[in-house]
Amino acid sequence: MRVEFIGHGIKGNKNTVGDYICSSLNDNLYNSFTAFSAFTKMSGINAIKNELLQAKNDGKSLKFYLGIVEKGTSREALEFMIENKIQTWIFCTSSSIMFHPKIYFFEGKTKTRFITGSSNLTKPGLFDNVEASTLMEFTTTDSQGQKFKREFFDYFSTILDGTDNNVEKLNKEVLDDLINSGFVFGEHETRDDFYITNKNKGLFGNRKRNKFDKEEIGNLKTPKTYRSRSIYEETVTQSYLDNWNELFQEYLDYSKAENRNTVAKDNGNYRLYTWYRKQKIFYVKKIIPKEHFEKLKQAGFYFGDAKKLKYQNIEEEWLDVLLDALLDKEDIRMNHRYVYNEKKLGTWLVYVRQENKKGKKLELKKIINDLGFHFKDTSRSTKDVVERFANELLVSENPSKVNFRNRFNHQVSPNRKKIPKKLQLKVEDAWRKSFKEELKWEVASRSVDKTEEWKSFRYDKKRNPEGKWYKGQSKLGAIYNWVYHKRKDKRKMDLIVDKFNKTELEELKKEGFPIE
């Protein structure tokens, strides 16, 4: 995580909050911008206007949550948001509690940036005043950063999804109401800072309509705190009902554009994602309104576990890759090095094989077999390797004795103790039929065997008090190169592997020797 202090107004005005906002809006790493500001003026908007409108033209998601108190946020700033169709919500309350956060949040597919501090969305706040803020930047793999982001979304969840009683989506009618009730004034009549809120209650009474009719909502349960999602997500509130059709349309637009019936958490529209999750929760709790359920069903909304659907889609994509490889008559390998059309197909096959050993993904294994790929054909297990050796020897029309002997020496003979007796007899029979001679299991050594000398070093407490098999040349002496090649070349290690007991083999494996 990258953390920086941003201060301006005392030691010059370089690298201000406004500068960071402009550069972040220009940065293609980020595809969404969310702003929280207590006081917003056209002076602040003008300072970032070019970058803001360019980001909008580029298709980036822009959302503003702005505080409303008497002479705090200007008419011109709100008019700009409406005229440019920038999604904006206002927080206006009858209480003495003020909406006071200053948060500028940028998010992309791989990186997130938060700027939090004292800077309002005004020119003095962004560039000139004595201000202090913190910049935090982190990737999707940064656990500490992701924890911070989750806490932010959890705390402000009812603000972000518009279900807080004090939040309204800005439009011309709402703006006129704010102006006529005495909250919003022209830019020249506003103040950059406003800390006295005792007029709020009186001014709020001048408004033509409150967001909720208290008698109408009656016994609806409203949350006392928004620290935990479970408190509010299980209740169908009047605010939720009021906003449902608008968000349903956003879902339809998103679903068509992305060609999917689920909503990704990182889609850049957290309000839509929260709404999407609520549909699933209300469905499970059996409190989803019937009209909503019918519309969602008709739209193809996926009510099941999105994670299962995601993994299912991923599996289907990999099966398509595998099928293409089979049609291309690829020599498909089940190892991490095998890549087909820039896809790590070998790694995926290894994963499926490992899951099969745990008794999982068995249906997927059957589908893969039905396509024509059999794991045994590429398996590196001793039994499968020897089985393939015997079968290939039997079906070869003119087998090369030299080639098969080399394969036997490296793949079969060193593992004789691990091969079932029935399979050994099959190998011997295949050899006899192919070459009209008996098979010799012993492999003629091409070099001096220094295993006993190596073991002597391992158990020499004076020369090797740690009891290690592998050390530098100064310790191993003349056998260093011989040992080094056993560690680097599995085939060479396989030639002597049967000369070690179980405990010794475990030790060698821990020290990096290629022991299966």
C-alpha positions in Angstrom: 0.0 0.0 0.0 1.2 3.5 -0.9 0.4 6.2 1.7 1.2 9.9 1.3 0.5 13.0 3.3 -0.9 15.9 1.2 -0.6 19.3 2.6 -0.9 22.7 1.0 -1.3 26.3 2.1 1.7 26.6 4.4 4.8 25.5 2.3 3.5 26.3 -1.2 0.8 24.8 -3.2 2.4 22.0 -5.2 0.8 18.6 -5.4 -2.4 19.7 -3.9 -5.6 17.6 -3.5 -6.9 19.3 -6.6 -3.8 18.3 -8.6 -4.2 14.7 -7.5 -7.9 14.7 -8.5 -7.1 16.1 -11.9 -4.3 13.6 -12.6 -6.4 10.7 -11.3 -9.3 11.6 -13.6 -6.9 11.5 -16.5 -5.4 8.2 -15.4 -6.7 5.2 -17.4 -6.0 3.0 -14.5 -9.2 4.3 -12.9 -12.6 3.9 -14.5 -14.8 5.4 -11.7 -14.7 8.5 -9.4 -16.8 9.0 -6.3 -16.7 12.3 -4.3 -18.0 13.2 -0.9 -18.0 16.9 -0.1 -19.6 18.9 2.7 -19.5 22.2 0.7 -19.3 22.4 -3.0 -18.9 25.5 -5.1 -18.6 26.2 -8.8 -15.1 27.5 -8.1 -14.1 24.0 -7.2 -15.9 22.5 -10.1 -14.3 24.9 -12.6 -10.9 23.9 -11.3 -11.4 20.3 -12.3 -14.1 20.8 -15.0 -12.1 19.9 -18.1 -10.8 16.7 -16.5 -14.2 15.8 -15.2 -16.0 16.2 -18.5 -13.3 14.4 -20.4 -13.6 11.5 -17.9 -17.4 11.5 -18.5 -16.9 11.5 -22.3 -14.5 8.5 -21.9 -17.3 6.6 -20.2 -16.0 6.7 -16.7 -18.5 6.4 -13.8 -18.9 9.7 -11.9 -20.8 10.0 -8.7 -21.1 12.9 -6.2 -22.6 12.9 -2.7 -22.9 16.5 -1.5 -23.8 18.1 1.8 -26.6 20.7 1.9 -26.7 23.3 4.7 -27.7 27.0 4.5 -25.3 28.8 2.0 -22.9 25.8 2.0 -23.3 24.4 -1.5 -23.9 26.8 -4.4 -26.8 26.8 -6.9 -24.3 27.0 -9.8 -22.5 23.8 -8.7 -25.7 21.9 -8.5 -27.0 23.2 -11.8 -23.7 22.1 -13.4 -24.3 18.5 -12.2 -27.8 18.5 -13.6 -27.0 20.1 -16.9 -24.1 17.6 -17.5 -26.1 14.6 -16.3 -23.6 13.7 -13.7 -25.1 11.4 -11.1 -25.4 13.4 -7.9 -27.1 12.8 -4.5 -27.6 15.5 -1.8 -27.7 15.0 1.9 -30.1 17.4 3.6 -31.4 17.0 7.1 -33.5 18.7 9.7 -31.1 17.8 12.5 -28.0 19.7 13.7 -25.8 16.9 12.4 -24.0 18.0 9.2 -22.8 15.8 6.3 -19.1 16.7 6.6 -16.9 14.1 4.9 -14.4 15.1 2.3 -13.5 11.9 0.4 -12.3 11.4 -3.2 -12.3 7.8 -4.3 -11.0 6.4 -7.6 -11.3 2.7 -8.6 -10.1 0.6 -11.5 -9.7 -3.1 -12.3 -6.4 -3.4 -10.6 -5.9 -0.3 -8.4 -7.8 1.9 -5.9 -7.0 5.4 -4.7 -8.5 7.2 -1.7 -7.9 10.8 -0.8 -9.5 11.8 2.6 -8.9 14.9 4.6 -10.2 18.4 5.1 -10.5 19.6 1.5 -14.0 20.5 0.4 -14.9 20.7 -3.3 -14.1 24.4 -3.6 -11.2 26.1 -5.2 -9.7 27.3 -1.8 -10.3 23.8 -0.4 -8.6 22.0 -3.3 -5.7 24.4 -4.0 -5.3 27.3 -1.6 -6.4 26.8 2.0 -4.2 25.4 4.7 -5.5 21.8 4.3 -4.3 18.3 5.3 -5.2 15.0 3.6 -4.0 11.5 3.2 -3.6 9.6 -0.1 -3.9 5.8 0.0 -3.3 3.7 -3.1 -3.5 -0.1 -3.2 -4.0 -3.0 -5.6 -6.7 -5.7 -5.6 -4.3 -8.1 -3.9 -3.5 -5.8 -1.0 -5.4 -7.3 2.0 -5.0 -4.2 4.2 -6.2 -1.9 1.4 -9.2 -4.2 0.6 -10.1 -4.2 4.3 -10.1 -0.4 4.3 -12.3 -0.3 1.2 -14.8 -2.8 2.7 -15.0 -0.7 5.9 -15.6 2.4 3.9 -18.5 0.8 1.9 -20.0 -0.8 5.0 -20.0 2.5 6.9 -21.4 4.6 4.1 -23.6 1.9 2.6 -26.9 3.6 3.1 -25.5 6.9 1.6 -24.1 5.1 -1.4 -27.3 3.1 -2.2 -29.6 6.0 -1.5 -31.6 4.4 1.2 -30.7 6.9 4.0 -33.7 9.0 4.8 -31.7 12.2 4.3 -30.4 11.3 0.8 -32.1 12.4 -2.4 -31.0 12.1 -6.0 -30.5 15.6 -7.5 -32.8 16.8 -10.2 -34.4 20.1 -11.2 -37.3 19.7 -8.9 -35.1 19.0 -5.9 -32.9 21.9 -6.7 -35.9 24.3 -6.9 -37.1 23.0 -3.6 -33.7 23.6 -2.0 -33.5 27.1 -3.3 -37.1 28.0 -2.3 -36.7 26.6 1.2 -33.6 28.7 1.9 -30.8 26.1 1.7 -29.2 26.9 -1.6 -28.0 30.3 -2.8 -26.0 31.7 -5.7 -22.2 31.3 -5.6 -21.6 34.9 -4.4 -23.9 34.5 -1.4 -22.3 31.2 -0.1 -19.6 30.7 2.5 -16.6 28.4 2.2 -17.0 27.1 5.7 -20.2 26.7 7.6 -20.2 25.4 11.1 -23.4 26.7 12.7 -26.3 24.4 11.9 -28.9 25.6 14.4 -30.9 27.1 11.5 -31.3 23.7 9.8 -34.5 22.7 11.6 -36.3 25.9 10.8 -35.2 26.0 7.2 -36.1 22.3 6.7 -39.7 23.2 7.7 -39.9 25.5 4.7 -39.4 22.7 2.2 -42.5 21.7 0.2 -42.1 18.0 0.9 -40.0 15.8 3.0 -38.5 12.7 1.5 -40.8 10.5 3.6 -44.3 10.8 5.0 -43.8 9.5 8.5 -47.5 8.4 8.8 -47.2 6.6 5.5 -44.2 4.5 6.5 -45.8 3.8 9.9 -44.4 0.7 11.5 -41.6 0.1 9.0 -38.5 -0.9 10.9 -35.6 1.5 10.4 -32.1 0.8 11.4 -30.6 2.6 14.4 -27.1 2.1 13.1 -25.5 1.3 9.8 -22.4 -0.3 11.0 -23.5 -3.8 9.9 -25.1 -4.6 6.5 -27.4 -7.2 8.0 -29.3 -4.6 10.0 -30.7 -2.9 6.9 -30.5 -5.4 4.2 -33.3 -7.6 5.5 -35.9 -4.8 5.5 -37.9 -3.5 2.5 -38.0 0.2 3.2 -40.1 2.9 1.5 -36.9 4.5 0.2 -35.9 1.1 -1.3 -39.3 0.9 -3.1 -39.0 4.5 -4.3 -35.6 3.9 -5.9 -36.3 0.4 -7.2 -37.5 1.1 -10.8 -34.6 3.5 -11.4 -32.0 0.9 -10.3 -33.8 -1.9 -12.2 -33.3 0.2 -15.3 -29.7 0.6 -14.5 -29.4 -3.1 -14.1 -31.0 -3.7 -17.5 -28.6 -1.3 -19.1 -25.6 -2.9 -17.4 -26.8 -6.4 -18.2 -27.2 -5.6 -21.9 -23.8 -3.8 -22.1 -21.9 -6.5 -20.2 -23.9 -9.4 -21.6 -24.3 -10.9 -18.1 -27.1 -11.5 -15.6 -25.1 -10.8 -12.5 -23.4 -7.5 -11.3 -19.7 -7.5 -10.6 -18.6 -5.9 -7.3 -15.9 -3.9 -9.1 -18.2 -2.6 -11.9 -17.7 1.0 -10.8 -21.3 1.5 -9.6 -21.5 0.4 -6.0 -25.1 1.6 -5.6 -26.1 -0.8 -8.3 -24.1 -3.6 -6.8 -25.7 -3.1 -3.4 -29.2 -3.1 -5.0 -28.3 -6.3 -6.8 -27.2 -8.0 -3.6 -30.5 -6.9 -1.9 -32.6 -8.7 -4.6 -30.8 -11.9 -3.8 -31.1 -11.4 0.0 -34.8 -10.5 -0.2 -35.4 -13.5 -2.5 -33.7 -15.9 0.0 -35.6 -14.3 2.9 -38.9 -14.6 0.9 -39.7 -10.9 1.4 -39.1 -9.8 -2.2 -42.1 -8.0 -3.6 -43.9 -10.2 -6.1 -43.9 -7.4 -8.8 -40.1 -7.1 -8.5 -39.6 -10.8 -8.6 -41.6 -11.1 -11.9 -39.7 -8.3 -13.5 -36.4 -9.7 -12.5 -37.3 -13.2 -13.6 -38.4 -11.9 -17.0 -35.1 -10.0 -17.3 -33.1 -13.2 -16.7 -31.8 -12.1 -13.3 -29.7 -14.8 -11.7 -31.0 -15.5 -8.1 -28.5 -18.3 -7.4 -25.0 -18.1 -5.9 -23.0 -15.7 -8.2 -19.8 -17.4 -7.2 -21.0 -20.7 -8.5 -22.1 -19.1 -11.7 -18.8 -17.4 -12.1 -16.9 -20.7 -11.6 -19.2 -22.4 -14.0 -18.6 -19.8 -16.7 -14.8 -20.1 -16.1 -15.0 -23.8 -16.5 -16.9 -23.5 -19.7 -14.3 -21.1 -21.1 -11.5 -23.5 -20.3 -13.5 -26.4 -21.8 -13.7 -24.3 -25.0 -9.9 -23.8 -25.0 -9.4 -27.5 -24.4 -11.7 -28.4 -27.3 -9.9 -26.0 -29.6 -6.6 -27.6 -28.7 -8.0 -31.1 -29.4 -9.4 -30.0 -32.7 -5.9 -28.6 -33.6 -4.5 -32.0 -32.7 -2.2 -30.4 -30.1 0.1 -32.5 -28.0 -1.6 -31.4 -24.9 0.5 -31.6 -21.7 -0.8 -31.6 -18.1 2.0 -29.4 -16.6 2.5 -25.8 -15.7 4.8 -25.2 -18.8 2.2 -26.1 -21.4 0.5 -23.0 -23.0 -2.0 -23.1 -25.8 -3.0 -19.8 -27.6 -1.5 -17.8 -24.7 -3.8 -19.7 -22.3 -2.2 -21.7 -19.4 -4.2 -24.8 -20.3 -1.6 -27.1 -18.7 -2.0 -25.4 -15.4 -5.8 -25.6 -15.5 -5.6 -29.4 -16.2 -3.2 -29.8 -13.3 -5.7 -28.0 -11.0 -8.6 -30.3 -12.2 -6.4 -33.4 -11.6 -5.6 -32.2 -8.1 -9.3 -31.6 -7.3 -10.1 -35.1 -8.7 -7.7 -36.6 -6.2 -9.7 -34.9 -3.4 -12.9 -36.3 -4.8 -14.0 -33.0 -6.3 -14.7 -31.8 -9.9 -15.6 -35.4 -10.9 -18.3 -34.3 -13.2 -15.9 -31.9 -14.9 -13.5 -34.8 -15.3 -16.2 -36.8 -17.0 -16.9 -33.9 -19.4 -13.2 -33.6 -20.2 -13.0 -37.4 -20.9 -16.0 -37.1 -23.2 -14.2 -34.4 -25.2 -11.4 -36.9 -25.8 -8.8 -35.9 -23.4 -7.7 -38.5 -20.8 -5.6 -37.5 -17.8 -3.7 -40.8 -17.8 -2.3 -39.8 -21.2 -0.3 -37.0 -19.7 -0.1 -38.1 -16.0 3.4 -38.1 -14.5 2.5 -40.7 -11.8 4.7 -43.8 -12.0 1.9 -46.2 -12.8 0.5 -44.1 -15.6 3.9 -43.4 -17.1 4.8 -47.2 -17.1 1.3 -48.1 -18.5 1.8 -45.7 -21.4 5.3 -47.1 -22.0 3.9 -50.6 -22.3 1.0 -49.6 -24.5 3.1 -47.6 -26.9 5.6 -50.4 -27.2 2.8 -52.9 -28.0 1.2 -50.7 -30.8 4.4 -49.5 -32.4 4.9 -51.1 -35.8 8.6 -50.6 -36.0 9.7 -49.7 -32.5 13.2 -48.3 -32.0 15.0 -50.4 -29.5 17.5 -47.7 -28.6 14.7 -45.1 -28.0 12.6 -47.5 -25.9 15.6 -48.6 -23.9 16.5 -45.0 -23.1 12.9 -44.4 -22.0 13.0 -47.6 -20.0 16.2 -46.6 -18.2 14.9 -43.2 -17.2 11.2 -43.7 -16.6 10.7 -47.4 -15.7 13.7 -49.1 -14.2 14.4 -46.5 -11.4 10.9 -46.9 -10.2 10.6 -50.7 -10.2 9.7 -50.9 -6.5 6.7 -48.7 -7.1 5.4 -50.6 -10.1 2.7 -53.2 -9.4 3.8 -56.8 -10.2 1.1 -57.2 -12.8 2.2 -54.1 -14.6 5.9 -55.3 -14.5 4.8 -58.5 -16.2 3.0 -56.4 -18.9 6.1 -54.4 -19.6 8.2 -57.6 -19.9 5.7 -59.2 -22.2 5.5 -56.1 -24.4 9.4 -56.1 -24.6 9.5 -59.8 -25.5 6.9 -59.4 -28.3 8.5 -56.3 -29.8 12.2 -57.3 -29.6 12.2 -61.1 -29.3 14.3 -61.0 -26.2 14.0 -61.0 -22.4 14.0 -57.6 -20.7 16.9 -56.7 -18.4 15.7 -54.4 -15.6 19.2 -53.4 -14.4 20.6 -50.2 -15.9 24.2 -50.2 -16.8 25.8 -47.3 -14.9 27.6 -44.7 -17.0 29.4 -43.1 -14.1 30.9 -44.1 -10.7 28.2 -44.4 -8.0 29.1 -42.1 -5.1 25.9 -42.7 -3.1 27.8 -44.4 -0.2 30.3 -41.6 0.0 27.5 -39.1 0.0 25.7 -40.9 2.8 28.9 -40.9 4.7 29.1 -37.1 4.5 25.4 -36.8 5.6 26.0 -38.7 8.8 29.5 -37.3 9.6 28.7 -35.1 12.6 32.1 -33.4 12.5 32.0 -32.3 8.9 28.3 -31.9 8.8 26.8 -31.2 12.2 23.5 -30.0 10.7 23.0 -33.3 9.0 22.4 -31.8 5.5 22.6 -33.6 2.2 23.5 -30.6 0.2 26.2 -28.0 1.0 28.7 -26.0 -0.9 31.8 -27.3 -2.6 34.0 -26.4 0.4 32.0 -28.9 2.5 31.1 -31.7 0.0 34.6 -31.6 -1.7 35.1 -34.0 -4.6 31.5 -35.3 -4.7 30.0 -31.7 -5.0 29.5 -31.8 -8.8 28.1 -35.4 -8.6 25.6 -34.3 -5.9 24.8 -31.0 -7.7 23.6 -32.9 -10.9 21.4 -35.2 -8.8 19.7 -32.1 -7.4 19.2 -30.5 -10.8 18.3 -33.6 -13.0 15.5 -35.8 -11.9 16.6 -38.5 -14.3 20.0 -38.8 -12.6 18.4 -38.8 -9.2 16.0 -41.5 -10.3 18.9 -43.8 -11.0 19.9 -44.0 -7.3 16.6 -43.2 -5.5 16.0 -46.8 -4.5 19.2 -46.7 -2.3 17.6 -44.4 0.3 15.1 -45.2 3.0 11.9 -43.4 3.6 13.3 -40.9 6.1 16.3 -40.1 3.9 14.0 -39.5 0.9 11.9 -37.0 2.9 15.0 -35.2 3.9 16.2 -35.0 0.4 12.9 -33.8 -0.8 12.9 -30.9 1.8 16.3 -29.9 0.5 15.1 -29.5 -3.0 16.0 -32.9 -4.6 13.5 -34.1 -7.2 11.9 -36.9 -5.2 8.3 -37.8 -6.0 
